[in-house]
């Protein structure tokens, strides 16, 4: 059997991967801890490692993996900014990912987050459980007629745009590589990023994290947003400068913020810290705002997405072991 070390594993990972086609021909070595310089010993004797967004694969870790005989780093996610790709190529390591496991999962969570925050569903739920049926403080707004700005029109951004169009909202979009034909066919208008900020009642982020998009929303760009606008981020936490976000929340410039990702989520998200004192002061402050809603990077977490992640990852593990190329679009 092919030995594979699986890091940062959760119960839902094991269930979906063990149910994937041909998964029973793999000797899965499950580890709840993350892969990093201190846990390299767990990768000895395996041909591949399966990692997630918070595993650290810098040059020293990759060099140690290569020296131990690892040939394949299989990311069970779309993002890859935690991997030194140049080092991996130099060391002869193949890196694969799952670029499009279920764009509908993330897109639907995006709109669910916004509507939960807008219509105060989370607050109403807690009230009713305490037999408080007052409607005071629960006023929201219609999405119909609002302008929604989609920053990034890849697979997820396009689905989000389509959902908002279904609400009869006006959708404008920014993308470094606009697709005029798609926009025309779906009633979407491409605009410059500054115009998107100035015109949008809701700004939804769907861009990858690159040097150009790091802190895309910062003190200056948030100041150019329409007063009272909402921000939704289900993409990458570092697209937003948290310090600037907090300052603009304090001044009332922003109407609301819905986040599934957070700039400093590493070591916090995906884990239970309910019995501890949270040491992240900015996250503590964000959690104290009534007009902020945060989920812990769960937008991808649907049955369909987990099945797709497992199927693509397992297929690539077998392909690489047979000396074949990875599935189209999955190799890095």
Secondary structure, 3 states (H helix, E strand, C coil): CEEEEECCCCHHHHHHHHCCCCHHHEEEEECCCCCCCCCHHHHCCCCEEEECCCCCECHHHHHHHHHCCCCEEEECCCCCCCECHHHHHHCCCEEECCCCCCHHHHHHHHHHHHHHHHCCHHHHHHHHHCCCCCCCCCCCCCCCCCEEEEECCCHHHHHHHHHHHHCCCEEEEECCCCCHHHHHHHCEEECCHHHHHHHCCEEEECCCCCCCCCCCECHHHHHCCCCCEEEEECCCHHHECHHHHHHHHHHCCEEEEEECCCCCCCCCCCCCCCCCCCCCHHHHHHHHCCCEEECCCCCCCCHHHHHHHHHHHHHHHHHHHCCCCCCCCCEC
